[in-house]
Amino acid sequence: MGKIVIAGLENMATELGCSKKTLYKWIRQRQFPAFKMDGVWRAMPKDIEVWFDGMRQSADQTGPLAGAFQRN
């Protein structure tokens, strides 16, 4: 069985709760772990989880967004 991926900017943006424009900006700036295959942007859920944890830790350390990514 192949690895599970989230395919398409719209699907990824929906999962992350952001706009496609924001997600594409992150990809262009190499801030988001996505790759393009057969003309479609894709991301591995495990890579997204690691990325999201890093964003949360960064927010906790910088202050202005501290708490924005805390789990309840």
Secondary structure, 3 states (H helix, E strand, C coil): CCCCCEECHHHHHHHHCCCHHHHHHHHHCCCCCCEEECCEEEECHHHHHHHHHHHHHHHHHHCCCCCCCCCC
